[in-house]
Amino acid sequence: MSIPVAAGLVLPACKRIEGSIEKPVLSIVLRGGRSFVDGRWQTMDIGIDDAGRLRFGTALRGTETLNVSGRVVSPGFIDILADNSMSPETTYAIFEKYKVSDGVTTALQMHGGSADCGAYYRRFARLPHSINYGVSTFVMGIRARSGGTRQVEKSLNEGALGVSHSLEYQPAPYKEMLEYAKLAKKYDRPMFLHLRYSSKEKELDGVDEAILLAKDTGARVHIDHLHSTGGTFHMEQALEKIRAANAQGLTITTCVYPYSYWATYLSNNRFGAGWQERYGLSYSDLRIVGSSEQLTARTFAHYRKTSALAAVPEGTMPLDKTVDLALKESFCMIASDGGIQFEPRANSHPRGAGCFATAIRHALDIGMPLEKILEKMTSLPRSVMLPALRERGILEEGAIADLTVFDPATIRGNATVDNPNQFSSGIDLVIVNGKIAFRDGRLAAKNGAAVKA
């Protein structure tokens, strides 16, 4: 595809335009794109200086000037629920590849993270990164090592972005959770919760527990993927509970991913005794992600002893009754709860490669204004992670230049259950800390940086 530059002359998408003979003052100038700034859509020059900071104006001069007419220039997408938990030091490059190709400039592992965040940041500082990265305190891992609040606090002191626990996968008594929430409040970091229940009968009890933790401690609480854990069967009631809690002065946020089916490891508690009755599913409804294999009673028993991830059928979580309702709320944002960690075909939910492009396509298809869905992918997740993301996720003079340039007509996720390892369409250019990280379907500079509290 090509973008017109002048009559009779075309250049491939996001290619350089010959600039002025005057001495350039900026490293990159994006010209002709639309951006939502100061409450309205505008077309302006967006420049990036040598320090990787944003500059705005007209007729800006740069070493490289890119014609992005017909494209949207957005803050880089922020994924606060990314997942690179399997051998991250050997899989992180693949994980980041499929994030940046989906327009993500910052991927934070706030669902899990690391049981030793200080050591994590020291190890990963030695490696080149396509995108910005950061982790939360992984309470599941700490508890598995017989650690406790002391280890959680150690990680918070060493830059951990929050406190995270998955109560459905590793139940813990409320009294213990209260101590973790108190630490989150003490250090002014968010507490991320995968709720305790996912069944129709008890899912709202998990929402109530999250709200009670915020009430009893004053901590900011984020509920992970509400449509798959907490609001699958009773989304309207779950949202009303959160809405009422926020009206009382608490800070409760949540997120969704734009898919009507979930996937998780067959070895975890969700597939414990009674799962067929809980979710109305049978063995043949389950598929091993990254393949076309449908399970039987025999293969289910085999895979339960492994780390295999299985997906439920499309429509298990009807979008109109779950995701679409949640996206109407100012406290709900987009987050992937995923990551592609292996090639050529990962055993990972497609959301790990296509969450953000899919979210934009779905939002436009249901009539949501583009600026609203972009807010839920940029400034809203930024607000949850303040002050760590103070200079990211916004289009402001002097902010860090994390940008995503995309075509709103063609953007869409291409990853599938059969083949999750597919780049999204319509993502033309991704800039991370002022350097081009992804361009016309190819990886470029590795300029990602650590995000720490």
C-alpha positions in Angstrom: 0.0 0.0 0.0 1.2 3.5 -0.7 0.4 6.9 0.6 0.2 9.9 -1.8 2.8 12.6 -1.3 2.2 14.8 -4.3 0.7 14.4 -7.7 2.4 11.6 -9.6 4.6 10.6 -6.7 3.9 7.9 -4.1 6.0 6.5 -1.3 5.4 3.3 0.6 3.6 3.8 3.9 5.5 5.9 6.5 8.5 6.5 4.2 10.8 9.5 4.3 9.9 12.7 2.5 12.8 14.9 1.4 12.9 17.8 3.8 14.0 21.4 3.8 17.6 22.3 3.0 17.6 24.2 6.3 19.3 22.5 9.2 16.8 20.1 10.8 16.1 20.6 14.5 14.1 17.3 15.1 15.0 13.7 14.5 11.6 12.7 13.2 8.5 14.6 12.0 5.2 12.9 11.4 3.1 15.0 9.0 -0.5 14.8 7.9 -1.9 12.3 10.4 -4.9 12.9 12.7 -4.6 13.0 16.4 -7.0 13.5 19.3 -5.6 16.4 21.2 -7.3 18.9 23.6 -10.7 17.2 23.1 -10.8 17.2 19.3 -9.4 15.6 16.3 -6.6 17.7 14.7 -4.0 17.4 12.0 -0.7 18.8 12.9 3.0 18.1 12.7 4.2 15.9 15.5 8.0 16.0 16.0 10.4 14.0 18.1 13.6 15.7 19.4 16.9 14.1 20.0 16.0 13.4 23.6 13.0 11.3 22.4 10.4 13.9 23.5 7.3 15.1 21.6 7.1 18.5 19.9 4.1 19.9 18.2 3.6 22.7 15.6 3.3 23.4 11.9 6.0 23.1 9.3 8.4 21.4 11.7 11.8 20.4 10.3 13.3 17.0 10.9 16.1 14.7 9.7 13.3 12.3 8.7 9.8 13.5 7.7 7.2 10.9 7.3 3.9 11.4 5.5 1.2 9.7 7.6 -1.8 11.2 5.8 -4.9 9.1 6.2 -3.5 7.6 9.4 -4.1 8.1 13.1 -1.2 9.1 15.3 -2.0 7.9 18.8 0.0 7.6 22.1 1.5 4.1 22.1 -0.9 1.5 23.4 -0.3 0.4 27.1 -0.9 -3.2 28.0 -1.2 -3.4 31.8 -2.1 -7.1 31.8 0.6 -8.6 29.6 1.9 -12.1 30.3 5.4 -13.3 29.7 5.6 -15.8 32.5 7.2 -18.8 30.8 11.0 -18.6 30.8 10.9 -14.8 30.2 14.7 -14.4 29.7 14.5 -16.8 26.7 11.0 -15.9 25.4 10.8 -12.2 26.0 12.0 -11.2 22.5 9.2 -13.2 20.9 6.7 -11.8 23.4 7.8 -8.2 22.6 7.7 -8.8 18.9 4.0 -9.7 18.9 3.2 -6.8 21.3 4.9 -4.1 19.2 3.3 -5.4 16.0 -0.1 -4.9 17.7 0.8 -1.2 18.5 1.9 -1.8 22.1 4.7 0.4 23.3 4.6 -0.5 27.0 3.7 -4.0 28.3 3.4 -4.3 32.1 2.9 -7.7 33.8 0.4 -6.7 36.4 -1.5 -10.0 36.5 1.5 -11.8 37.8 5.0 -10.4 37.4 7.9 -11.5 39.4 8.5 -13.0 42.9 11.7 -11.0 43.1 11.2 -7.7 41.2 14.6 -6.3 42.0 16.4 -9.3 40.5 14.0 -9.2 37.5 14.8 -5.6 36.7 18.6 -6.1 37.1 18.5 -9.1 34.7 16.4 -7.5 32.1 18.3 -4.2 32.1 21.1 -6.1 30.4 18.9 -7.1 27.5 17.7 -5.1 24.4 14.0 -4.5 24.3 11.6 -3.5 21.5 9.1 -2.0 24.0 9.0 -0.7 27.6 8.6 -3.3 30.3 7.7 -3.6 33.9 6.4 -6.1 36.5 4.3 -6.3 39.6 4.9 -8.3 42.8 3.8 -11.9 42.0 2.2 -13.0 45.2 1.5 -16.5 43.9 5.2 -17.1 43.3 6.1 -15.6 46.7 3.6 -17.8 48.5 4.8 -20.9 46.6 8.3 -20.2 48.0 6.8 -19.8 51.5 7.5 -16.1 51.3 5.2 -13.5 52.8 4.6 -9.8 53.3 8.3 -9.2 53.8 9.2 -10.4 50.3 6.3 -8.4 48.9 7.6 -5.3 50.6 11.1 -6.0 49.4 9.9 -6.0 45.8 8.0 -2.8 46.3 11.1 -1.2 47.6 13.0 -2.3 44.5 10.6 -0.8 42.0 7.7 -3.3 41.7 4.7 -1.5 40.1 2.0 -3.1 42.2 0.8 -6.1 44.2 -0.8 -8.9 42.2 -2.6 -12.1 43.2 -4.8 -14.7 41.5 -7.3 -15.9 44.1 -9.0 -18.4 41.9 -5.7 -20.2 41.1 -4.2 -20.0 44.5 -6.8 -19.2 47.2 -5.7 -17.2 50.2 -7.7 -16.2 53.3 -9.1 -12.6 53.4 -6.9 -11.8 56.4 -3.8 -12.5 54.4 -5.1 -10.5 51.4 -5.7 -7.6 53.7 -2.0 -7.5 54.6 -1.1 -7.3 50.9 -3.6 -4.6 50.3 -2.2 -2.6 53.1 1.2 -2.7 51.5 -0.2 -1.6 48.2 -1.8 1.4 50.0 1.4 2.1 52.0 3.5 2.4 48.8 0.6 3.9 46.7 0.7 1.2 44.2 -2.3 -0.5 42.7 -3.5 -4.0 43.8 -4.4 -6.3 40.8 -6.7 -9.1 41.5 -7.8 -12.1 39.5 -11.0 -12.7 41.5 -11.7 -15.7 43.7 -14.7 -17.1 41.8 -15.7 -17.6 38.1 -18.9 -19.6 38.5 -22.4 -18.2 37.9 -23.4 -18.8 41.5 -20.4 -17.1 43.2 -18.7 -14.7 40.7 -20.2 -11.6 42.3 -18.9 -12.6 45.7 -15.4 -12.1 44.2 -16.3 -8.6 43.1 -17.6 -7.9 46.6 -14.3 -9.1 48.1 -12.2 -6.8 45.9 -14.4 -3.8 46.9 -14.1 -4.7 50.6 -10.3 -4.9 50.3 -10.3 -1.3 48.9 -12.8 -0.2 51.6 -10.8 -1.8 54.5 -7.4 -0.5 53.4 -7.9 2.5 51.0 -5.9 0.7 48.4 -6.5 1.2 44.7 -7.8 -2.1 43.4 -7.9 -3.3 39.8 -10.0 -6.3 38.8 -8.4 -8.3 36.1 -10.5 -9.3 33.0 -13.9 -8.8 34.5 -15.8 -10.4 31.7 -14.0 -13.8 32.3 -13.8 -13.6 36.1 -16.5 -11.7 38.0 -18.9 -10.6 35.3 -19.3 -13.4 32.9 -22.8 -14.2 33.9 -23.8 -11.0 35.8 -21.9 -8.2 34.1 -24.6 -5.5 34.7 -24.6 -6.3 38.5 -20.8 -6.4 38.7 -20.5 -3.0 37.0 -23.2 -1.5 39.3 -21.2 -2.7 42.3 -18.0 -1.1 41.0 -19.8 2.1 40.0 -21.3 2.4 43.5 -18.0 1.8 45.2 -16.3 4.5 43.2 -19.2 6.9 44.0 -18.4 6.3 47.6 -14.8 7.5 47.1 -13.0 4.2 46.5 -10.8 3.6 43.5 -11.8 0.4 41.6 -10.9 -0.1 38.0 -11.2 -3.1 35.7 -10.3 -4.3 32.2 -11.5 -6.6 29.4 -10.0 -8.2 26.3 -12.2 -8.0 23.1 -12.8 -11.8 22.7 -15.8 -13.9 23.4 -13.9 -16.8 24.7 -11.3 -17.4 27.4 -8.3 -19.8 27.5 -6.3 -21.0 30.5 -4.0 -23.8 31.6 -5.7 -27.1 32.0 -3.8 -27.8 35.2 -5.3 -24.9 37.2 -8.2 -24.8 39.5 -10.7 -23.5 36.9 -10.7 -27.0 35.5 -11.2 -28.7 38.8 -14.0 -31.0 39.7 -17.4 -29.8 38.4 -16.0 -27.6 35.6 -18.5 -28.9 33.0 -21.5 -28.0 35.1 -19.9 -24.6 36.1 -19.4 -23.4 32.6 -21.9 -25.6 30.6 -19.0 -27.1 28.6 -17.9 -30.6 27.5 -14.6 -32.1 26.7 -15.1 -31.6 22.9 -15.7 -27.9 23.5 -12.0 -27.4 24.5 -9.3 -26.9 22.0 -5.5 -26.8 22.5 -4.5 -23.3 21.4 -2.0 -23.3 18.6 -3.6 -26.3 17.0 -7.0 -27.7 15.8 -7.0 -30.5 18.5 -10.3 -30.9 20.3 -10.1 -32.7 23.6 -11.6 -36.0 24.7 -11.9 -37.4 28.2 -8.7 -39.2 27.6 -6.7 -36.3 26.2 -8.1 -34.0 28.9 -6.7 -36.2 31.6 -3.3 -36.3 29.8 -3.1 -32.5 29.4 -4.2 -31.8 33.0 -0.8 -33.1 33.9 1.0 -30.6 31.6 1.2 -26.8 31.2 -1.1 -26.9 28.0 -3.5 -24.1 27.5 -7.0 -24.8 26.2 -9.6 -22.4 24.7 -13.3 -22.6 25.2 -15.7 -21.9 22.2 -16.3 -18.5 20.8 -19.5 -17.0 22.3 -18.9 -18.5 25.7 -18.7 -14.9 26.9 -21.1 -13.1 24.5 -19.6 -9.7 23.7 -22.9 -7.8 23.8 -23.6 -9.1 27.3 -20.1 -8.7 28.7 -17.3 -6.7 27.0 -19.6 -4.1 25.3 -21.4 -3.3 28.6 -18.1 -2.9 30.4 -16.6 -0.6 27.8 -19.3 1.9 28.4 -17.9 2.5 31.9 -15.2 5.2 32.5 -13.4 2.8 34.9 -13.0 0.0 32.3 -10.0 -0.3 29.9 -8.5 -2.7 27.4 -5.8 -5.2 28.6 -4.7 -8.4 27.0 -4.0 -10.9 29.8 -1.8 -12.5 27.2 1.5 -12.9 25.4 3.0 -14.9 22.6 6.1 -16.7 23.9 6.9 -19.4 21.4 7.2 -19.8 17.6 6.1 -20.9 15.1 2.7 -21.6 16.8 2.4 -20.7 20.4 0.1 -22.3 22.9 -1.2 -18.9 23.8 -4.6 -17.1 23.4 -4.7 -15.0 20.3 -5.2 -11.9 22.5 -1.4 -12.0 23.1 -0.8 -10.9 19.5 -4.0 -9.1 18.5 -5.8 -7.6 21.5 -5.4 -4.0 20.7 -6.0 -4.0 17.0 -9.0 -6.3 17.6 -10.3 -3.8 20.2 -10.2 -0.9 17.8 -11.9 -2.9 15.1 -14.6 -4.1 17.5 -15.2 -0.7 18.9 -15.6 0.9 15.5 -17.9 -1.9 14.4 -20.3 -1.3 17.4 -20.3 2.5 16.9 -17.9 3.5 19.7 -16.0 6.7 18.9 -12.4 6.1 18.0 -11.2 8.5 20.7 -13.1 6.6 23.4 -11.5 3.2 22.6 -8.0 4.9 22.3 -8.5 6.4 25.8 -9.1 2.9 27.1 -5.8 1.8 25.6 -3.6 4.8 26.5 -4.5 7.5 29.1 -6.8 5.3 31.2 -4.2 2.5 31.8 -1.7 5.3 32.3 -3.8 6.7 35.1 -3.9 3.3 36.9 -0.1 3.2 36.8 0.7 6.7 38.0 3.2 8.0 38.8 5.3 5.4 36.9 3.7 6.3 33.6 3.4 10.0 34.1 5.2 10.9 30.9 3.7 8.1 28.7 0.3 7.5 27.2 -0.4 11.1 26.3 0.1 13.6 23.5 1.6 16.5 25.2 4.6 18.8 24.6 7.7 17.3 26.1 6.1 13.9 26.9 8.0 10.7 26.0 7.6 9.8 22.4 5.8 6.5 22.5 3.6 6.6 19.4 1.5 4.2 17.3 0.5 5.1 13.8 -2.4 3.1 12.3 -4.9 3.0 9.5 -8.4 3.1 11.1 -9.9 1.5 7.9 -7.8 -1.6 7.9 -6.7 -2.2 11.5 -7.7 -5.6 12.8 -6.2 -8.5 14.7 -5.3 -11.6 12.7 -4.3 -14.0 15.4 -6.6 -17.1 15.8 -6.9 -20.1 18.1 -5.4 -22.3 15.4 -2.5 -19.8 14.7 -1.9 -17.2 17.3 1.4 -16.1 15.8 0.1 -13.5 13.4 0.8 -9.8 13.2 -2.2 -7.4 13.3 -3.1 -5.5 10.2 -3.2 -1.7 9.9 -0.3 -0.9 12.3 2.1 1.1 10.1 4.6 2.5 12.6 5.4 2.2 16.2 7.8 4.5 18.0 9.3 3.7 21.4 11.2 6.3 23.4 11.7 8.4 20.2 13.0 5.6 18.0 11.2 3.6 15.3 10.6 0.1 16.8 8.3 -1.3 14.1 7.7 -0.1 10.6 5.7 -1.6 7.7 5.6 -5.0 9.2 9.3 -5.2 10.3 11.0 -4.9 13.6 13.5 -2.0 13.9 15.3 -0.3 16.8 15.3 -1.9 20.3 14.9 1.2 22.4 12.6 -0.1 25.2 13.2 0.9 28.8 12.3 -0.3 32.2 9.2 1.1 33.9 9.7 1.1 37.7 7.9 2.7 40.6 
